[in-house]
Every structure is written in structure tokens, then in C-alpha cells.
Amino acid sequence: GYTMNKLFFRPQYVLYWFFLGILWLWVQLPYAVFMRMAKGLGFIASFIPHYNREVTLIDFRLCFPDKTEAERWMLMRQSYQSLAMAMLETIFSCCASKKRLRGLLNLKNPDFLASCADQGVLIVAPVVKLVNIADLKSAANSLSVRVRPGAPTNKETK
């Protein structure tokens, strides 16, 4: 099994452990509440002035010249909300139990997936859900998951 290094229990890591504890408590909330809080966090982050917000607004001005400034601000807020939801859903997928993740998975045709065990199958789903399908050992004996963008990640279950 995994053994934790005793160095991580030093006082300099107190804030780290506090943050992890808050995240763990947050993941215990019902999923809908968790996602509403993530959306709210993204909404709040959209009001914090920083360089990336200005770049986003400039990009929206260039991409959507026909939209009003208010509409571009709304798009920027929605993109921040979406980003916060994606980041926190990733944390959710790492911290939630497999039983809880299984309850969120809705595989509409598991028999079809099992019948394609010897072939390649493309499953289209939100990124975090794809990562967890491999852990759930849903219908196929072997399932390989590749997540894009970023560095490729492979998870295989037998």
C-alpha cells in the first residue's frame, strides 16, 4: 500500500492540509450543490481584476465584434464559471469514492460496449467522466481512456 512520508506532517504544510480538508468536505456535498458552488466561485473570480481577464475581454472583442460590451462581459463570466466547474469537477473525480462516481455514471447501452471489446470504441463525454469510466470497470473487460487536451493520460482496467 501507500505510505505517507512523515515530512508532510511538518508545520509548514498546515495550510496545505487545511486546504485538502476543505476540498474533502466540499466533495461530500451533494453533486448539484457542489457544482452550484463551483459556478459561484467562477462568477466571483470573473470580478477579480487581472491580466487574463483583460486578455479574455480583448479576445471576445475580436471574435464577437457584433456583440455589445455587456454581452461580451456575460460571455467572459460564463467562461470563468465553466473553467471553475471543470477544475473543481476534476478535484471531485479525484476525491469522491468509486461508489459515488458510479452513481453519476449513466452508461446507456453497456451491452453494446461489451460487444465491442475487441474493437475501438469512441465514447464522447465530459473529460472528467472519461477518466473515471476506466475506474468503474463498467461493461468491457478492458477499457483504455485517452484524455485531451494536455498531456495524454491512459488508464486501463482488466
Phi and psi restraints in degrees (value plus and minus 20) as a CYANA .aco file:
   2 TYR   PHI    -109.8   -69.8
   2 TYR   PSI     109.4   149.4
   3 THR   PHI    -132.1   -92.1
   3 THR   PSI     116.7   156.7
   4 MET   PHI    -107.5   -67.5
   4 MET   PSI     118.0   158.0
   5 ASN   PHI     -89.1   -49.1
   5 ASN   PSI     111.6   151.6
   6 LYS   PHI     -84.0   -44.0
   6 LYS   PSI     -39.8     0.2
   7 LEU   PHI     -83.2   -43.2
   7 LEU   PSI     -46.6    -6.6
   8 PHE   PHI     -93.5   -53.5
   8 PHE   PSI     -26.4    13.6
   9 PHE   PHI    -117.8   -77.8
   9 PHE   PSI     -11.7    28.3
  10 ARG   PHI     -90.3   -50.3
  10 ARG   PSI     135.9   175.9
  11 PRO   PHI     -78.3   -38.3
  11 PRO   PSI     -47.0    -7.0
  12 GLN   PHI     -86.2   -46.2
  12 GLN   PSI     -35.0     5.0
  13 TYR   PHI    -120.9   -80.9
  13 TYR   PSI      -7.4    32.6
  14 VAL   PHI     -79.1   -39.1
  14 VAL   PSI     -66.1   -26.1
  15 LEU   PHI     -83.6   -43.6
  15 LEU   PSI     -56.7   -16.7
  16 TYR   PHI     -81.5   -41.5
  16 TYR   PSI     -68.1   -28.1
  17 TRP   PHI     -86.6   -46.6
  17 TRP   PSI     -56.8   -16.8
  18 PHE   PHI     -82.2   -42.2
  18 PHE   PSI     -65.7   -25.7
  19 PHE   PHI     -81.5   -41.5
  19 PHE   PSI     -64.6   -24.6
  20 LEU   PHI     -82.9   -42.9
  20 LEU   PSI     -58.2   -18.2
  21 GLY   PHI     -83.8   -43.8
  21 GLY   PSI     -61.8   -21.8
  22 ILE   PHI     -82.5   -42.5
  22 ILE   PSI     -64.7   -24.7
  23 LEU   PHI     -81.5   -41.5
  23 LEU   PSI     -62.6   -22.6
  24 TRP   PHI     -82.3   -42.3
  24 TRP   PSI     -63.6   -23.6
  25 LEU   PHI     -83.6   -43.6
  25 LEU   PSI     -59.6   -19.6
  26 TRP   PHI     -83.3   -43.3
  26 TRP   PSI     -59.0   -19.0
  27 VAL   PHI     -87.3   -47.3
  27 VAL   PSI     -42.6    -2.6
  28 GLN   PHI     -94.2   -54.2
  28 GLN   PSI     -34.4     5.6
  29 LEU   PHI     -87.7   -47.7
  29 LEU   PSI     137.2   177.2
  30 PRO   PHI     -76.6   -36.6
  30 PRO   PSI     125.7   165.7
  31 TYR   PHI     -76.5   -36.5
  31 TYR   PSI     -61.9   -21.9
  32 ALA   PHI     -82.9   -42.9
  32 ALA   PSI     -60.3   -20.3
  33 VAL   PHI     -87.1   -47.1
  33 VAL   PSI     -62.7   -22.7
  34 PHE   PHI     -76.3   -36.3
  34 PHE   PSI     -66.7   -26.7
  35 MET   PHI     -91.4   -51.4
  35 MET   PSI     -53.8   -13.8
  36 ARG   PHI     -84.7   -44.7
  36 ARG   PSI     -59.5   -19.5
  37 MET   PHI     -87.1   -47.1
  37 MET   PSI     -59.1   -19.1
  38 ALA   PHI     -83.2   -43.2
  38 ALA   PSI     -62.1   -22.1
  39 LYS   PHI     -83.1   -43.1
  39 LYS   PSI     -61.2   -21.2
  40 GLY   PHI     -84.0   -44.0
  40 GLY   PSI     -58.7   -18.7
  41 LEU   PHI     -83.1   -43.1
  41 LEU   PSI     -61.0   -21.0
  42 GLY   PHI     -85.0   -45.0
  42 GLY   PSI     -58.1   -18.1
  43 PHE   PHI     -82.5   -42.5
  43 PHE   PSI     -64.9   -24.9
  44 ILE   PHI     -84.0   -44.0
  44 ILE   PSI     -62.3   -22.3
  45 ALA   PHI     -82.4   -42.4
  45 ALA   PSI     -48.9    -8.9
  46 SER   PHI     -88.7   -48.7
  46 SER   PSI     -37.3     2.7
  47 PHE   PHI    -111.0   -71.0
  47 PHE   PSI     -32.4     7.6
  48 ILE   PHI     -97.8   -57.8
  48 ILE   PSI      98.1   138.1
  49 PRO   PHI     -90.8   -50.8
  49 PRO   PSI     107.8   147.8
  50 HIS   PHI    -181.2  -141.2
  50 HIS   PSI     151.3   191.3
  51 TYR   PHI     -79.2   -39.2
  51 TYR   PSI     -64.9   -24.9
  52 ASN   PHI     -82.6   -42.6
  52 ASN   PSI     -54.7   -14.7
  53 ARG   PHI     -84.3   -44.3
  53 ARG   PSI     -62.7   -22.7
  54 GLU   PHI     -85.2   -45.2
  54 GLU   PSI     -60.5   -20.5
  55 VAL   PHI     -82.9   -42.9
  55 VAL   PSI     -61.9   -21.9
  56 THR   PHI     -80.1   -40.1
  56 THR   PSI     -65.1   -25.1
  57 LEU   PHI     -85.4   -45.4
  57 LEU   PSI     -58.8   -18.8
  58 ILE   PHI     -83.6   -43.6
  58 ILE   PSI     -64.0   -24.0
  59 ASP   PHI     -80.1   -40.1
  59 ASP   PSI     -62.6   -22.6
  60 PHE   PHI     -86.3   -46.3
  60 PHE   PSI     -54.4   -14.4
  61 ARG   PHI     -83.9   -43.9
  61 ARG   PSI     -60.0   -20.0
  62 LEU   PHI     -93.0   -53.0
  62 LEU   PSI     -58.6   -18.6
  63 CYS   PHI    -100.8   -60.8
  63 CYS   PSI     -51.0   -11.0
  64 PHE   PHI    -146.7  -106.7
  64 PHE   PSI      46.5    86.5
  65 PRO   PHI     -86.2   -46.2
  65 PRO   PSI     -41.3    -1.3
  66 ASP   PHI    -100.9   -60.9
  66 ASP   PSI     -32.9     7.1
  67 LYS   PHI    -106.7   -66.7
  67 LYS   PSI     132.7   172.7
  68 THR   PHI     -96.6   -56.6
  68 THR   PSI     146.5   186.5
  69 GLU   PHI     -81.4   -41.4
  69 GLU   PSI     -58.3   -18.3
  70 ALA   PHI     -84.1   -44.1
  70 ALA   PSI     -59.0   -19.0
  71 GLU   PHI     -87.3   -47.3
  71 GLU   PSI     -57.6   -17.6
  72 ARG   PHI     -87.7   -47.7
  72 ARG   PSI     -56.9   -16.9
  73 TRP   PHI     -83.4   -43.4
  73 TRP   PSI     -59.9   -19.9
  74 MET   PHI     -84.4   -44.4
  74 MET   PSI     -61.1   -21.1
  75 LEU   PHI     -81.8   -41.8
  75 LEU   PSI     -61.2   -21.2
  76 MET   PHI     -83.4   -43.4
  76 MET   PSI     -64.5   -24.5
  77 ARG   PHI     -81.8   -41.8
  77 ARG   PSI     -62.8   -22.8
  78 GLN   PHI     -84.7   -44.7
  78 GLN   PSI     -56.9   -16.9
  79 SER   PHI     -88.1   -48.1
  79 SER   PSI     -56.7   -16.7
  80 TYR   PHI     -86.7   -46.7
  80 TYR   PSI     -58.9   -18.9
  81 GLN   PHI     -83.7   -43.7
  81 GLN   PSI     -63.9   -23.9
  82 SER   PHI     -83.0   -43.0
  82 SER   PSI     -60.9   -20.9
  83 LEU   PHI     -83.7   -43.7
  83 LEU   PSI     -65.1   -25.1
  84 ALA   PHI     -83.4   -43.4
  84 ALA   PSI     -60.3   -20.3
  85 MET   PHI     -83.8   -43.8
  85 MET   PSI     -62.2   -22.2
  86 ALA   PHI     -84.6   -44.6
  86 ALA   PSI     -63.4   -23.4
  87 MET   PHI     -84.2   -44.2
  87 MET   PSI     -65.5   -25.5
  88 LEU   PHI     -95.0   -55.0
  88 LEU   PSI     -47.4    -7.4
  89 GLU   PHI     -87.7   -47.7
  89 GLU   PSI     -52.6   -12.6
  90 THR   PHI     -84.0   -44.0
  90 THR   PSI     -63.1   -23.1
  91 ILE   PHI     -82.7   -42.7
  91 ILE   PSI     -61.5   -21.5
  92 PHE   PHI     -78.5   -38.5
  92 PHE   PSI     -65.3   -25.3
  93 SER   PHI     -85.7   -45.7
  93 SER   PSI     -47.4    -7.4
  94 CYS   PHI    -101.7   -61.7
  94 CYS   PSI     -53.5   -13.5
  95 CYS   PHI    -117.6   -77.6
  95 CYS   PSI     -43.4    -3.4
  96 ALA   PHI     -95.7   -55.7
  96 ALA   PSI     132.3   172.3
  97 SER   PHI     -92.3   -52.3
  97 SER   PSI     138.2   178.2
  98 LYS   PHI     -82.6   -42.6
  98 LYS   PSI     -54.2   -14.2
  99 LYS   PHI     -82.0   -42.0
  99 LYS   PSI     -63.2   -23.2
 100 ARG   PHI     -87.4   -47.4
 100 ARG   PSI     -59.8   -19.8
 101 LEU   PHI     -85.9   -45.9
 101 LEU   PSI     -58.3   -18.3
 102 ARG   PHI     -78.5   -38.5
 102 ARG   PSI     -57.5   -17.5
 103 GLY   PHI     -86.2   -46.2
 103 GLY   PSI     -42.4    -2.4
 104 LEU   PHI    -111.2   -71.2
 104 LEU   PSI     -36.0     4.0
 105 LEU   PHI    -100.6   -60.6
 105 LEU   PSI     111.0   151.0
 106 ASN   PHI    -144.6  -104.6
 106 ASN   PSI      69.7   109.7
 107 LEU   PHI    -113.1   -73.1
 107 LEU   PSI      89.3   129.3
 108 LYS   PHI     -92.5   -52.5
 108 LYS   PSI     -50.9   -10.9
 109 ASN   PHI    -158.7  -118.7
 109 ASN   PSI      54.1    94.1
 110 PRO   PHI     -84.7   -44.7
 110 PRO   PSI     -47.9    -7.9
 111 ASP   PHI     -85.7   -45.7
 111 ASP   PSI     -58.3   -18.3
 112 PHE   PHI     -83.6   -43.6
 112 PHE   PSI     -63.2   -23.2
 113 LEU   PHI     -82.9   -42.9
 113 LEU   PSI     -61.0   -21.0
 114 ALA   PHI     -84.7   -44.7
 114 ALA   PSI     -56.8   -16.8
 115 SER   PHI     -91.1   -51.1
 115 SER   PSI     -36.4     3.6
 116 CYS   PHI    -120.8   -80.8
 116 CYS   PSI      -0.1    39.9
 117 ALA   PHI     -78.6   -38.6
 117 ALA   PSI     -49.4    -9.4
 118 ASP   PHI    -113.6   -73.6
 118 ASP   PSI     -19.4    20.6
 119 GLN   PHI    -140.4  -100.4
 119 GLN   PSI     149.4   189.4
 120 GLY   PHI    -102.1   -62.1
 120 GLY   PSI     116.3   156.3
 121 VAL   PHI    -149.7  -109.7
 121 VAL   PSI     112.8   152.8
 122 LEU   PHI    -120.3   -80.3
 122 LEU   PSI     100.0   140.0
 123 ILE   PHI    -127.7   -87.7
 123 ILE   PSI     102.0   142.0
 124 VAL   PHI    -119.6   -79.6
 124 VAL   PSI     101.1   141.1
 125 ALA   PHI    -180.0  -140.0
 125 ALA   PSI     145.6   185.6
 126 PRO   PHI     -75.9   -35.9
 126 PRO   PSI     128.3   168.3
 127 VAL   PHI     -74.2   -34.2
 127 VAL   PSI     -68.5   -28.5
 128 VAL   PHI     -83.9   -43.9
 128 VAL   PSI     -58.1   -18.1
 129 LYS   PHI     -81.8   -41.8
 129 LYS   PSI     -58.6   -18.6
 130 LEU   PHI     -81.7   -41.7
 130 LEU   PSI     -61.0   -21.0
 131 VAL   PHI     -81.4   -41.4
 131 VAL   PSI     -57.4   -17.4
 132 ASN   PHI    -104.2   -64.2
 132 ASN   PSI     -37.2     2.8
 133 ILE   PHI     -79.5   -39.5
 133 ILE   PSI     -58.9   -18.9
 134 ALA   PHI     -83.0   -43.0
 134 ALA   PSI     -57.8   -17.8
 135 ASP   PHI     -90.5   -50.5
 135 ASP   PSI     -45.4    -5.4
 136 LEU   PHI    -101.1   -61.1
 136 LEU   PSI     -32.5     7.5
 137 LYS   PHI      28.2    68.2
 137 LYS   PSI      29.6    69.6
 138 SER   PHI     -77.9   -37.9
 138 SER   PSI    -106.4   -66.4
 139 ALA   PHI    -134.8   -94.8
 139 ALA   PSI     -49.0    -9.0
 140 ALA   PHI    -109.7   -69.7
 140 ALA   PSI     134.3   174.3
 141 ASN   PHI     -91.1   -51.1
 141 ASN   PSI     -55.5   -15.5
 142 SER   PHI    -154.0  -114.0
 142 SER   PSI     110.8   150.8
 143 LEU   PHI    -157.9  -117.9
 143 LEU   PSI     104.5   144.5
 144 SER   PHI    -131.6   -91.6
 144 SER   PSI     111.1   151.1
 145 VAL   PHI    -139.3   -99.3
 145 VAL   PSI     110.8   150.8
 146 ARG   PHI    -139.9   -99.9
 146 ARG   PSI     108.6   148.6
 147 VAL   PHI    -131.5   -91.5
 147 VAL   PSI     112.1   152.1
 148 ARG   PHI    -146.0  -106.0
 148 ARG   PSI     135.8   175.8
 149 PRO   PHI    -101.5   -61.5
 149 PRO   PSI    -199.9  -159.9
 150 GLY   PHI      75.2   115.2
 150 GLY   PSI    -187.2  -147.2
 151 ALA   PHI     -85.3   -45.3
 151 ALA   PSI     114.3   154.3
 152 PRO   PHI     -82.5   -42.5
 152 PRO   PSI     123.6   163.6
 153 THR   PHI    -146.4  -106.4
 153 THR   PSI     107.4   147.4
 154 ASN   PHI    -135.6   -95.6
 154 ASN   PSI     111.4   151.4
 155 LYS   PHI    -148.2  -108.2
 155 LYS   PSI     108.5   148.5
 156 GLU   PHI    -144.8  -104.8
 156 GLU   PSI     121.4   161.4
 157 THR   PHI    -144.9  -104.9
 157 THR   PSI     123.4   163.4
